[in-house]
Amino acid sequence: MKIAILGGTGNIGKGFALRWGQKHEIIIGSRDIDKAEAVAAEYNEVLETHGYKPVITGTDNRTAAEKAEIIVVAIRYNQLAPVMELIYPVISDKVVISVVVPMEKNSCYISPGSNYPRTPIESEEFNTEYFCFSIPEAGSAAQEIFTMIPESTELVAAFHTVPAKKLADLDMELDYDIGVCGNSMHSKELVFGLVRDISNMRPLDIGPLETAGMVESLTPLLINVAARNKMRDVSLKFI
Ligand SMILES: NC(=O)c1ccc[n+]([C@@H]2O[C@H](COP(=O)([O-])OP(=O)(O)OC[C@H]3O[C@@H](n4cnc5c(N)ncnc54)[C@H](OP(=O)(O)O)[C@@H]3O)[C@@H](O)[C@H]2O)c1
């Protein structure tokens, strides 16, 4: 399959390119073609070192989306809108995968009517730094992206709980469960296959897109667990 990774020059994009590049044709999308080409060459070197063919190319985000059958949106939540606008004309009848997690530091939602006092940021007693799911008006980043794509485009939300560093380390087996949310079984099955392409990963059907917020909100939880308990790059497994 031809898979475009928009923001593929970034942290999580690298891991997807290296893992799926073992089986699929990968097109790295970027705002800057030169950067995309240089990064694609760097990823190809890693593939070749591990005995795989160099199948990764780089181009601008729109051309990447145009050339691919599956488009992975690997861009930060607050940078999404212009990229989605740019690719809108070229993604009809395709499958889009959102891995986007809207999160912020030290700003968990407290209802304006609540009397609960916000934890002071400065404290000598304990570390007050934490990450929170920053709930978009639509309920999740995936539901927001749904409003930015043509009717014929299928959207699946997945891979939110995969740590970028471990994904990009080809020597690591990733014994993780991946929650998959979406409204079409056809595109979900396709994503289940992409999950299984990564050694030891198991796809789990979570529900329609309306359930994406629950999965997206797990990422800040995992980051907090790692940061506060001397753990690194924590992920999830349901047992
Ligand atoms: N990092 C993780 O472990 C992880 C895990 C699960 C999910 N995610 C999600 O994956 C997404 C990407 O995370 P990341 O850590 O990979 O992000 P990142 O490395 O900070 O950024 C990804 C790419 O976004 C592009 N970008 C930067 N500023 C932009 C802008 N203003 N407009 C458009 N594109 C811009 C850059 O590519 P160019 O400069 O080449 O355009 C960059 O390489 C996020 O939504 C995150 O929540 C991340």
The ligand as an SDF file (V2000), in Angstrom:
LIG
                    3D

 48 52  0  0  0  0  0  0  0  0999 V2000
    5.6490   11.7610   19.9500 N   0  0  0  0  0  0  0  0  0  0  0  0
    4.9320   10.7280   20.3540 C   0  0  0  0  0  0  0  0  0  0  0  0
    5.4370    9.8300   21.0840 O   0  0  0  0  0  0  0  0  0  0  0  0
    3.4780   10.5920   19.9110 C   0  0  0  0  0  0  0  0  0  0  0  0
    2.7880    9.4090   20.2230 C   0  0  0  0  0  0  0  0  0  0  0  0
    1.4670    9.2750   19.7880 C   0  0  0  0  0  0  0  0  0  0  0  0
    0.8520   10.3040   19.0990 C   0  0  0  0  0  0  0  0  0  0  0  0
    1.5380   11.4490   18.8420 N   0  0  0  0  0  0  0  0  0  0  0  0
    0.8690   12.5190   18.0950 C   0  0  0  0  0  0  0  0  0  0  0  0
    1.5000   12.6260   16.8330 O   0  0  0  0  0  0  0  0  0  0  0  0
    1.4870   13.9790   16.3930 C   0  0  0  0  0  0  0  0  0  0  0  0
    2.9190   14.3880   16.0560 C   0  0  0  0  0  0  0  0  0  0  0  0
    3.6960   14.3160   17.2180 O   0  0  0  0  0  0  0  0  0  0  0  0
    5.2760   14.4610   17.1210 P   0  0  0  0  0  0  0  0  0  0  0  0
    5.8010   14.3160   18.5020 O   0  0  0  0  0  0  0  0  0  0  0  0
    5.7720   13.5780   16.0520 O   0  0  0  0  0  0  0  0  0  0  0  0
    5.3740   15.9820   16.6510 O   0  0  0  0  0  0  0  0  0  0  0  0
    6.6250   16.8340   16.1540 P   0  0  0  0  0  0  0  0  0  0  0  0
    7.8050   15.9620   15.9570 O   0  0  0  0  0  0  0  0  0  0  0  0
    6.7720   17.9960   17.0540 O   0  0  0  0  0  0  0  0  0  0  0  0
    6.0850   17.4310   14.7660 O   0  0  0  0  0  0  0  0  0  0  0  0
    5.7500   16.6260   13.6550 C   0  0  0  0  0  0  0  0  0  0  0  0
    5.9480   17.4310   12.3970 C   0  0  0  0  0  0  0  0  0  0  0  0
    4.9810   18.4770   12.3250 O   0  0  0  0  0  0  0  0  0  0  0  0
    5.4570   19.4290   11.3760 C   0  0  0  0  0  0  0  0  0  0  0  0
    5.1280   20.7860   11.8200 N   0  0  0  0  0  0  0  0  0  0  0  0
    5.7560   21.5220   12.7660 C   0  0  0  0  0  0  0  0  0  0  0  0
    5.1690   22.7330   12.8860 N   0  0  0  0  0  0  0  0  0  0  0  0
    4.1560   22.7620   11.9800 C   0  0  0  0  0  0  0  0  0  0  0  0
    3.1870   23.7310   11.5920 C   0  0  0  0  0  0  0  0  0  0  0  0
    3.1350   24.9400   12.1800 N   0  0  0  0  0  0  0  0  0  0  0  0
    2.3280   23.4140   10.6010 N   0  0  0  0  0  0  0  0  0  0  0  0
    2.3690   22.1950   10.0000 C   0  0  0  0  0  0  0  0  0  0  0  0
    3.2680   21.2380   10.3010 N   0  0  0  0  0  0  0  0  0  0  0  0
    4.1340   21.5170   11.2960 C   0  0  0  0  0  0  0  0  0  0  0  0
    6.9700   19.2410   11.2820 C   0  0  0  0  0  0  0  0  0  0  0  0
    7.2410   18.7550    9.9710 O   0  0  0  0  0  0  0  0  0  0  0  0
    7.8280   19.7030    8.7980 P   0  0  0  0  0  0  0  0  0  0  0  0
    8.6950   20.7450    9.4570 O   0  0  0  0  0  0  0  0  0  0  0  0
    8.6380   18.7290    8.0180 O   0  0  0  0  0  0  0  0  0  0  0  0
    6.6570   20.2440    8.0770 O   0  0  0  0  0  0  0  0  0  0  0  0
    7.2620   18.1690   12.3010 C   0  0  0  0  0  0  0  0  0  0  0  0
    8.3100   17.3010   11.9240 O   0  0  0  0  0  0  0  0  0  0  0  0
    0.8950   14.8170   17.5310 C   0  0  0  0  0  0  0  0  0  0  0  0
   -0.4450   15.1070   17.2590 O   0  0  0  0  0  0  0  0  0  0  0  0
    1.0010   13.8890   18.7470 C   0  0  0  0  0  0  0  0  0  0  0  0
   -0.0360   14.1190   19.6750 O   0  0  0  0  0  0  0  0  0  0  0  0
    2.8540   11.6100   19.2170 C   0  0  0  0  0  0  0  0  0  0  0  0
  1  2  1  0
  2  3  2  0
  2  4  1  0
  4  5  1  0
  4 48  2  0
  5  6  2  0
  6  7  1  0
  7  8  2  0
  8  9  1  0
  8 48  1  0
  9 10  1  0
  9 46  1  0
 10 11  1  0
 11 12  1  0
 11 44  1  0
 12 13  1  0
 13 14  1  0
 14 15  2  0
 14 16  1  0
 14 17  1  0
 17 18  1  0
 18 19  2  0
 18 20  1  0
 18 21  1  0
 21 22  1  0
 22 23  1  0
 23 24  1  0
 23 42  1  0
 24 25  1  0
 25 26  1  0
 25 36  1  0
 26 27  1  0
 26 35  1  0
 27 28  2  0
 28 29  1  0
 29 30  1  0
 29 35  2  0
 30 31  1  0
 30 32  2  0
 32 33  1  0
 33 34  2  0
 34 35  1  0
 36 37  1  0
 36 42  1  0
 37 38  1  0
 38 39  2  0
 38 40  1  0
 38 41  1  0
 42 43  1  0
 44 45  1  0
 44 46  1  0
 46 47  1  0
M  CHG  2   8   1  16  -1
M  END
$$$$
